[in-house]
Amino acid sequence: MDDGLKFSWELSGSGWATCRITDGSSERKDVVSYCTDALADLLHGVASLYGHIPVQRFSFDLEPAEVRWVLQGRGSEVDLSIYRFADMSASFDAPDQDGTLVWGSTQPRGLLGHVVLEAAQSVLEVHGEDGYLAKWVQHSFPTAALQDLRRLHLQHDRCALQHAVTTS
């Protein structure tokens, strides 16, 4: 697998997380609010790529802006597109194209699954479930979503990368 894709999710304050994705040629960084259950939405969105739903959409609230991730599965590849909208409350029903495309890449599904899984596992290891809730405030750590993505990734992808052992 290509090791150019990197993803991180770091709690950066009470109710805030810094989300960073890079593919080796471009990078996107957003400071995400706890107004949505953002990490859970991300884990569910990536896990859903292993099913029969070819396109996944989820949004992160940047207060007031929105970034909408669109993941389109094409066999073992995933087209990732991130669109930015000026106001999340006004863009709820807006088509993707009404936003500004701010980042895009095509990656192997297995690599995307791996880097998202590892980033979420790192958050759990650093903060634990109680520490996550104390910092994220409105939502518990998405343990079930993390376990689901891990199960699907290991079942469907021939991932040669090392995997952390789950702790909770």
C-alpha positions as CSV (number, residue, x, y, z in Angstrom):
1,M,0.0,0.0,0.0
2,D,1.0,3.6,-0.6
3,D,2.1,5.3,2.6
4,G,1.4,8.8,1.4
5,L,-2.0,9.1,3.1
6,K,-1.9,10.3,6.6
7,F,-4.7,11.3,8.9
8,S,-4.8,12.6,12.5
9,W,-7.5,13.6,14.9
10,E,-6.4,15.4,18.0
11,L,-8.5,16.9,20.8
12,S,-7.3,20.4,21.0
13,G,-9.5,21.9,23.7
14,S,-12.9,21.6,25.4
15,G,-15.2,20.7,22.5
16,W,-12.6,21.1,19.7
17,A,-10.5,18.7,17.6
18,T,-7.9,19.3,15.0
19,C,-8.5,17.1,11.9
20,R,-5.7,16.8,9.4
21,I,-5.5,14.7,6.2
22,T,-2.7,14.7,3.7
23,D,-1.9,12.6,0.7
24,G,1.7,13.6,0.3
25,S,1.0,16.3,-2.3
26,S,-1.7,18.4,-0.5
27,E,-3.1,18.7,3.0
28,R,-6.3,19.8,4.6
29,K,-6.6,20.9,8.3
30,D,-9.8,21.9,10.1
31,V,-10.6,22.7,13.7
32,V,-13.8,20.8,14.3
33,S,-16.5,21.6,16.9
34,Y,-18.3,19.2,19.2
35,C,-21.7,20.3,17.8
36,T,-21.8,17.1,15.9
37,D,-20.5,13.7,16.9
38,A,-17.8,14.2,14.3
39,L,-15.4,11.3,15.1
40,A,-18.3,8.8,15.2
41,D,-19.6,10.2,11.9
42,L,-16.2,9.7,10.3
43,L,-15.8,6.2,11.6
44,H,-19.3,5.2,10.4
45,G,-18.7,6.9,7.0
46,V,-15.5,5.0,6.4
47,A,-17.0,1.7,7.7
48,S,-20.0,2.1,5.4
49,L,-17.6,1.9,2.4
50,Y,-17.3,-1.8,3.1
51,G,-21.0,-2.3,2.4
52,H,-23.2,-1.7,-0.6
53,I,-23.6,2.1,-0.2
54,P,-21.2,3.5,-2.8
55,V,-21.3,7.2,-1.6
56,Q,-21.0,8.4,2.0
57,R,-21.4,12.0,3.2
58,F,-20.8,13.5,6.6
59,S,-20.1,17.0,7.8
60,F,-18.0,18.6,10.5
61,D,-19.2,21.8,12.1
62,L,-16.5,24.5,12.1
63,E,-18.8,27.1,13.8
64,P,-20.2,28.6,11.6
65,A,-18.7,27.0,8.5
66,E,-19.2,23.4,7.4
67,V,-16.8,20.9,5.8
68,R,-18.6,18.1,4.1
69,W,-16.7,14.9,3.3
70,V,-17.9,12.9,0.3
71,L,-16.4,9.4,0.0
72,Q,-17.2,7.6,-3.2
73,G,-16.2,3.9,-3.4
74,R,-15.0,2.6,-6.7
75,G,-14.1,-1.0,-6.1
76,S,-11.0,-1.0,-3.9
77,E,-10.5,2.7,-4.4
78,V,-12.1,5.7,-2.7
79,D,-12.5,9.2,-4.1
80,L,-12.3,11.6,-1.2
81,S,-13.7,15.1,-1.7
82,I,-14.0,17.8,1.0
83,Y,-16.3,20.7,0.3
84,R,-16.4,23.9,2.4
85,F,-19.6,25.9,3.0
86,A,-19.7,29.3,4.7
87,D,-22.5,28.5,7.1
88,M,-23.5,25.0,8.3
89,S,-27.0,26.1,9.2
90,A,-27.7,27.3,5.6
91,S,-26.0,24.5,3.8
92,F,-27.9,21.5,5.2
93,D,-29.8,20.6,2.0
94,A,-27.3,22.2,-0.4
95,P,-25.8,20.0,-3.1
96,D,-22.0,19.3,-2.7
97,Q,-21.3,21.5,-5.8
98,D,-22.7,24.6,-3.9
99,G,-19.7,24.3,-1.6
100,T,-16.1,25.0,-2.5
101,L,-14.0,21.9,-3.2
102,V,-11.0,22.4,-0.8
103,W,-9.3,19.0,-0.9
104,G,-9.5,15.8,-3.0
105,S,-7.7,12.6,-3.5
106,T,-8.1,9.0,-4.6
107,Q,-6.8,6.3,-2.2
108,P,-7.1,2.6,-1.6
109,R,-10.0,1.8,0.7
110,G,-7.8,-0.3,2.8
111,L,-5.3,2.5,3.4
112,L,-8.1,5.0,4.2
113,G,-9.6,2.5,6.6
114,H,-6.3,1.9,8.2
115,V,-5.3,5.6,8.8
116,V,-8.7,6.5,10.2
117,L,-8.7,3.5,12.4
118,E,-5.2,4.2,13.8
119,A,-6.1,7.9,14.4
120,A,-9.2,7.1,16.4
121,Q,-7.3,4.4,18.3
122,S,-4.6,6.9,19.2
123,V,-7.3,9.3,20.6
124,L,-8.6,6.5,22.8
125,E,-5.1,5.6,24.0
126,V,-4.2,9.2,24.8
127,H,-7.5,10.2,26.5
128,G,-9.4,7.0,27.4
129,E,-13.2,7.0,27.2
130,D,-13.6,9.2,30.3
131,G,-11.0,11.7,29.2
132,Y,-12.5,11.9,25.7
133,L,-16.0,12.7,27.1
134,A,-14.4,15.3,29.5
135,K,-12.8,17.0,26.5
136,W,-15.4,16.4,23.8
137,V,-18.2,17.2,26.2
138,Q,-21.4,16.3,24.3
139,H,-20.6,12.9,22.9
140,S,-18.9,9.7,24.3
141,F,-16.0,8.1,22.6
142,P,-17.4,6.0,19.6
143,T,-16.1,2.7,20.8
144,A,-18.6,0.6,18.9
145,A,-17.9,2.5,15.6
146,L,-14.1,2.0,16.1
147,Q,-14.6,-1.7,16.7
148,D,-16.9,-2.0,13.7
149,L,-14.3,-0.3,11.4
150,R,-11.5,-2.5,12.8
151,R,-13.5,-5.6,12.2
152,L,-14.4,-4.6,8.6
153,H,-10.9,-3.5,7.8
154,L,-9.3,-6.6,9.0
155,Q,-11.9,-8.8,7.3
156,H,-11.9,-7.2,3.9
157,D,-8.5,-5.6,3.4
158,R,-5.2,-7.4,3.0
159,C,-3.5,-4.8,5.1
160,A,0.2,-5.5,5.7
161,L,0.5,-2.5,8.1
162,Q,0.7,-3.0,11.8
163,H,-2.5,-2.7,13.8
164,A,-2.8,-1.4,17.4
165,V,-4.5,-3.6,19.9
166,T,-7.8,-2.1,21.0
167,T,-8.1,-0.8,24.6
168,S,-11.1,0.6,26.3
